[in-house]
Amino acid sequence: MQNSAIVIIGAGIGGLSAAIRLAANGHEVIIFEQNAAPGGKMSRLQAQGFTWDRGPSVITMRHVFEDLFKSAGRQLEDYLTLEAVDPLTRYFYPDGCVLDATRDLPRMLAQIQAIEHRDVEGYLNFLAYTAQLHRITGPVFIYDQPPTWRSFLRVPFQDWLRFDGLRSMDAAIRSYLQDSKLRQFLGRFATYVGASPYLAPATLNVIAHVELNQGVWYPRGGIYQIARAFSRLATELGVQIHYQSQVVRIVIENGQVQGIDLSTGEHVPTKHVISNLDVTSTHQTLLDQTDNPQKVDVSGSGFILLLGVARQHPELAHHNIFFSSDYAREFQQIFGQGVPAEDPTIYVAITSKTDSQHAPQGCENWFVLVNAPPLGQHYDWSSQADAYRQLLLNRLAARGYDLNSTLRYQAMITPSDLQHETGGWLGALYGASSNNRWAAFKRPHNRHKRIKGLYFAGGSTHPGGGVPMVTLSGKVAAEMVLADTD
């Protein structure tokens, strides 16, 4: 192997994204992945005729994927079929109210009218507000390199106060909508970055724009097809991917990357390494402890059940939410007390609604997810996970979905499992916490500040978590490497 080769640690979405862009620019790229397949957090499970995506379940920002394939001179459609999902999500409230979130504006407004007629105008104004946030913040916080205070100089003066970073997401939502159900619906978008709507800055209402205005997409065959498409393209471009190859050390001499060491004892020389592992985990496990930076607060985690259900439920959609009765208390328990919520909001994705091959005939594959605190001192998943699993099944039964007699298969994924399997520090799903107004500036940089030749891609670095954002993190890391190798 040549010193000129760029090494990427991890064949997750961020690492593959970076590899594609570097290879498309003529660089030799080698990826070392400890697992037997690509994808990182994006993985899947097949058992007893069922198929589940074990990681991400909602895909937005289609243009990000189109741009990646275009950068390599390819068309997304030749590798991946993205289908629009409608309704975007079906919401179930404790009092029996059902809301289908949809981009079909007349249909959406009719539902809002039935809930609270005064909020029809408020919802339209909220959509315009989120589109404005995207226009203003996108070039600074999403689609470019990590923001600095100088980034604001690129923003027209009249837009400075429109960043809306001083109030919370919930406070901004309350300024537009009267009804508590609609506020809860719009506040849920904070969970897309593992945050609380009562703590995260209002700027993050931009997340609502990319779903409500731009849509939700489902890759035919499952979310895991994105990892397959990325790895296929990378391989076609000449990227070498070594699976079941664990990196145990990044070798640094005189502040410069010199290579990596594998668990087999092999040393691979290189001057440039992109770590697709969590930034904190990279420092904790692959670098000398003397280089360990100050730890940052991390995002929320998740508790997941994969259920094979021997029955079909025509009233459920592809994406479903069963809201808790006290949203504020739910987030207070998770982020204030550091314990799982007693009455959690439950998300259920059933891909067999769209992909019939994901479940045997007459059955459904349920991916059940609730927000959970990152690992800490207040909850022991090793001894309490089974009890929390039963709590979720009881909550679903109370909402009319008693699955005990129809379960063919069940598996459980805890925050401890997420940390072990993906390297996410403390089991966090989205890296650094977004529960403060300075989150965008405090997120770890894609280029190491002191070690020359070390870069980061993934949900724990800029621009953040979620499949499109992680794809963009790979773009940013690749651009930095290209700039440093010219």
Secondary structure, DSSP 4 states (H G I P E B T S, - for coil): --TTSEEEE--BHHHHHHHHHHHHTT--EEEE-SSSSSBTT--EEEETTEEEE-S---B--HHHHHHHHHHTT--GGGT--EEE-SSSEEEE-TTS-EEEE-S-HHHHHHHHHHH-TTHHHHHHHHHHHHHHHHHHHIIIIISSSPP-GGGGGGS-GGGGGGG--SSBHHHHHHTT---HHHHHHHHGGGGGGT--TTTSBGGGGHHHIIIIIT--EEETT-THHHHHHHHHHHHHTT-EEESS--EEEEEEETTEEEEEEETTS-EEE-S-EEE-S-HHHHHHHTS-GGGPPPP--B--EEEEEEEEESS--TT--SEEEE--S-HHHHHIIIIII-S--SS--EEEE-GGGT-GGGS-TT-EEEEEEEEEPPS-SS--HHHHHHHHHHHHHHHHHHTT---TTTEEEEEEE-HHHHHHHH--GGG-SSSB---STTHHHHSPPSB-SSSBTEEE-STTSTT-SSHHHHHHHHHHHHHHHHHHH-
